[in-house]
Amino acid sequence: MTDLSQGIAFIDDEYVPVAEARIPVLDWGFLHSDATYDVAHTWHGRFFRIEDYLDRFHTSMAKLRMSVPYSREQIRAIMFELVKRTGLRDAYVEIACTRGLPAPGSRDPRNCQNRFLAFAIPFVWIADDKLRQQGLNLLISEQQRIPPESVDPQIKNYHWLDMVMALFEAYDHGADTVVLVDAAGNLVEGPGFNVFARSGNTVITPARGVLEGVTRETILELLSREKLDVRQDLLPATLARSAQEVFITSTAGGVMPVTRIADETVGDGRPGVLTAKLNDAYWSLHADPKYSVAIDY
Amino acid sequence: MTDLSQGIAFIDDEYVPVAEARIPVLDWGFLHSDATYDVAHTWHGRFFRIEDYLDRFHTSMAKLRMSVPYSREQIRAIMFELVKRTGLRDAYVEIACTRGLPAPGSRDPRNCQNRFLAFAIPFVWIADDKLRQQGLNLLISEQQRIPPESVDPQIKNYHWLDMVMALFEAYDHGADTVVLVDAAGNLVEGPGFNVFARSGNTVITPARGVLEGVTRETILELLSREKLDVRQDLLPATLARSAQEVFITSTAGGVMPVTRIADETVGDGRPGVLTAKLNDAYWSLHADPKYSVAIDY
């Protein structure tokens, strides 16, 4: 028997073990990475901000001129059903829409029937327990993130080759992960996360060229309760290097401290106080009915 | 019975009808578009410049730090076998390598076993017979092609959302296809093709930010036999608009005339003499044993 706790997918109107879920090679979601997706998560049996993920997913599909034969309510129901079938309390729930198959011989994306798929798998962490406690060693790559003039970063997309190559560069340098820059050398985002830096009373997160992550948004909400000057602005590499605190935010881990940038310590080299406070507050929201909804297993 | 003339794929060590070829949803070739590919073609039962496509594919894999358990000779043999099994004389033969499946819970691309796949399908044209005879109406989009600082365009890749969005824009304007620009507004490339413009005795094709296509390379070789000043340089939109001849080159069609740019005629509005000459010469090379090799069906 297949272990369904390793994940279940919904594709072509069927629920299947995630290891058996496959998409046609000819789907332009693969051959042109012509697709959008979103990833919500559950924590202790509750979906976190699921409506925000659904909002973004539908906005992304509309921008890409895609539509699927499932209503928002049906997609939400599929997400719940996936988690219920896996029995997972802490899960990563991805929903995706691909352009689909072209008509034979055609190169016209207007003629494709878009494909919806979804899957739930065990929660995935960007950084393991130890790294989240001691803090990450972050490389600032000179690799430029695909700019918004090419691909709208608000359309959550699978164009990750820039991130993958930067990640290899980070590993080569002994770093744990990597943040990419824009053409002017300002920090933008890393593979699956946003970045924040605190210098004194000022907290900056990049304003442009980034996915406005739901975790990022949650942290901005939490920061607005603090007596801090919080800005969405340019974040030059020099500013990040001289910051007292740097942290990254992601669905895949919440708020994670960065304690080294290219082997130089950030602040005193220990995870920052604000970082820890935000992380605690972030995870507390997961039990708050204003932010989360229980799954009826 | 499945009609194998519609295409056959080779995936996970098996030959299957292309319509049945699927890749796992969790393969990072899909979820991160972490993949490279190449497309050779056969014409009248002969592979065209297959070694050049194999060269590029292996260079791309090396740049992405990928490797597959098939030698170059085995990949070439698979390409021939695919075409033989379809019986197609004029075919499009795609080879691809994906990052593969991550270890459960891991986000480290170094731990993936890369996946090789290939398929042969009937030859696909960018433009149909009529369009190739009368010439295409090309839109110059303001959409910027993903720049080389983000993704090396010499690594042939599936990051096409910029091209897809530009293509929708072209269709909205009644154009047949589209060329994207760089940050300075110079023409770069379009979905699956390179572009050339002739003004008087000078022929320019963009030098930077483009895939150096095998067809582009072939046309540069053919142009070197002409008494023309041929340059790989910047190609500003104004220069393209005022050119006497504009054409696009692609494996998916050879040399195709552009007779309108955003509804304004190029030159006298008819396909150019040089364009036609190059197209004839290009297709003639397909019977030349120096450029092509016969398939023993």
Interface residues (C-beta under 8 A of the other chain):
Chain A: Q6 A9 I11 V18 A19 A21 R22 I23 P24 V25 L26 W28 G29 F30 L31 H32 S33 D34 Y37 L64 R65 R99 P104 G105 R107 D108 P109 R110 L117 F119 I121 P122 V124 W125 I126 Q143 Q144 R145 I146 P147 E149 S150 V151 I155 N157 Y158 H159 W160 L161 D162 M163 V164 M165 L167 F168 Y171 A183 P191 G192 A252
Chain B: Q6 A9 I11 V18 A19 A21 R22 I23 P24 V25 L26 W28 G29 F30 L31 H32 S33 D34 Y37 L64 R65 R99 P104 G105 R107 D108 P109 R110 L117 F119 I121 P122 V124 W125 I126 Q143 Q144 R145 I146 P147 E149 S150 V151 I155 N157 Y158 H159 W160 L161 D162 M163 V164 M165 L167 F168 Y171 A183 P191 G192 A252
